[in-house]
Amino acid sequence: MTSAGLWDDEYDVVVVGSGAGAMTGAFAAASDGLRTLVLEKTPLLGGTSAYSGSAAWLPGSQVQERAGIGDSTESARTYLRALLGEDTARRREAFLTTAPEVVEFLERDPAIEFEWRAFPDYFDAPGRMDAGRSFVPLDLPADRLGDLLPLVRPSVDRDRAGQPHPEGPLTAGRALIGRLLLALTGTGNGFVRTGARMTGLVIEDGRVTGVEAETSQGPVRIRAARGVLMAAGGFEGNGPMRERNGVPGAAAWTMAPRGTNTGEPIEAAVAIGAATDLMDQAWWCPGVEQPDGAAAFTLGFRGGIMVDASGRRFANESLPYDRMGREMAAAADRVPAHLVFDSRFGGGLPAISLPGRPAEEHLASGTWVRAETVEELAELLGVPKETLTATVERFNGFAALGVDEDFHRGEDPYDLFFADRSHGGPNPCLVPLDRAPYYAARVVLSDLGTKGGLRTDEDGRVLDGQDAPIPGLYAAGNTSASFAGRHYPGPGVPIGSAMVFSYRAVRDMAAR
Ligand SMILES: Cc1cc2nc3c(=O)[nH]c(=O)nc-3n(C[C@H](O)[C@H](O)[C@H](O)COP(=O)(O)OP(=O)(O)OC[C@H]3O[C@@H](n4cnc5c(N)ncnc54)[C@H](O)[C@@H]3O)c2cc1C
């Protein structure tokens, strides 16, 4: 905390972070005529949002209407109510009623266009859309960004390898960030400053009036006359902070870009009295361990079985990734787990892995092992031979029968979405393991970001310990405690909710 002195720069709104929520909030503020600055700590815009599949779970909007899929705010309300109960009812309602407005607002700009993409909701609950209700931006031709292109963070495989964007249009998360950047800069009121790490909040008469930041030119103080919106990710990249708050997994295994989300904005708000919630929570996923010790977001298992240190299966491998992550976190002998698979997938992983590395690299580094028999595989893994053999035999029996009597794999529309129907068995999610050589890939508990953070109200206003809003301070995305609590209801909830609460935050600032 500090009292105000001279300002180095002045804006109406300062947005900390540059993911999909931050950029949506900044664009909304700038289009309301407010001079708006996006402050980003790294040299690149987009954070984890740029790595993402860009799915946005914004129910009942004109995009689902165009797709004719029969989605509605009411069915999404039924679904969320069934999953989340009444815990965050006010924020849930704000989310539901504002989602269509955000989409309408965004698509009014010529830079932004979305299309519905099939991807089932994650829970079997009333109001679920089996085909899914989330949508993605259209690919963005790179030349539309011109000089702005190098500012957008590349996809995870290129970024981790230190490579720039490939030839061709920007897709998925890069398209989303690129489109929002075009819209923001097109207002004439929106500015971005990279390489500026927010370190503290400035308070005047009990109101947040600006931020302090570290830049290559030294520390600066930037005024935010209407308010500060912090949409700067969680603290997934901060090992000690994870440990203090009991977040399972590890900073080395998170999917957030290196050096991004280490929680300074959360800590700065706590230092002035902000309350937090859900601090041990994350959006989890299984992560195939990489030769360099990092993890790769892994989903869409088309084959193989996941076993714990005793050589036993412990869950339906086809579960949505956050639910599988929670299963892994539930017992110490499940991290690392091993994905055991056979050669029918050409020696490749029977799943989507972001980023993916060639099998030979994994085998050379020891993150995968290969053997001619299941017994030999067990020996290489150090798991009991008899147990792993029995597990594989039992699973092969289920595959022949078409029924997973242990974990019901293949009974949910989500399981079937990624299924490989080419193997011809009675249940496309139960693919036998019977073609040597056999493989096992080491799987750790990864995450797409922490989702505990600052307590906020339905307008993204940060609350203090008495649940009173701290004037001038707002939070959204993974900087705030998620309205979805301990659930990941469907594809695109992290990004969709970050967009809605950022939008509501700046509308609240504009109205004051
Ligand atoms: C491969 C992959 C696919 C995914 N697909 C989807 C999907 O399709 N749909 C979906 O909803 N979610 C998806 N996710 C999850 C989702 O991308 C993230 O949970 C979400 O984007 C987080 O948004 P955010 O705005 O909170 O943080 P981010 O997008 O990570 O942005 C935070 C930004 O704030 C900056 N920052 C941090 N601290 C400071 C500071 N002190 N000062 C200034 N700047 C700071 C960071 O550098 C970063 O650029 C996916 C994740 C991955 C890895």
The ligand as an ORCA input file, in Angstrom:
! r2SCAN-3c Opt
* xyz 0 1
  C      -3.734    -25.801    -24.167
  C      -4.846    -25.111    -23.407
  C      -6.126    -25.096    -23.934
  C      -7.151    -24.452    -23.234
  N      -8.373    -24.348    -23.830
  C      -9.339    -23.630    -23.223
  C     -10.558    -23.375    -23.901
  O     -10.751    -23.761    -25.059
  N     -11.501    -22.655    -23.238
  C     -11.296    -22.149    -21.973
  O     -12.190    -21.513    -21.409
  N     -10.134    -22.373    -21.328
  C      -9.146    -23.046    -21.927
  N      -7.946    -23.199    -21.303
  C      -7.756    -22.561    -19.977
  C      -7.659    -21.049    -20.156
  O      -6.811    -20.753    -21.249
  C      -7.148    -20.305    -18.931
  O      -7.659    -20.825    -17.726
  C      -7.577    -18.849    -19.065
  O      -7.214    -18.383    -20.346
  C      -6.949    -17.973    -18.028
  O      -7.292    -16.641    -18.331
  P      -6.734    -15.456    -17.453
  O      -7.165    -14.202    -18.123
  O      -7.123    -15.658    -16.045
  O      -5.143    -15.619    -17.528
  P      -4.167    -15.608    -18.777
  O      -4.841    -15.825    -20.057
  O      -3.049    -16.538    -18.440
  O      -3.615    -14.131    -18.799
  C      -2.915    -13.592    -17.705
  C      -1.917    -12.552    -18.200
  O      -1.614    -11.673    -17.101
  C      -0.237    -11.399    -17.123
  N       0.199    -11.027    -15.783
  C       0.314    -11.832    -14.704
  N       0.765    -11.126    -13.650
  C       0.923     -9.856    -14.067
  C       1.381     -8.674    -13.439
  N       1.800     -8.664    -12.161
  N       1.438     -7.525    -14.153
  C       1.044     -7.515    -15.464
  N       0.621     -8.628    -16.128
  C       0.556     -9.782    -15.422
  C       0.393    -12.685    -17.607
  O       1.705    -12.469    -18.089
  C      -0.607    -13.160    -18.657
  O      -0.260    -12.678    -19.934
  C      -6.901    -23.839    -21.974
  C      -5.601    -23.858    -21.447
  C      -4.587    -24.486    -22.164
  C      -3.213    -24.454    -21.598
*
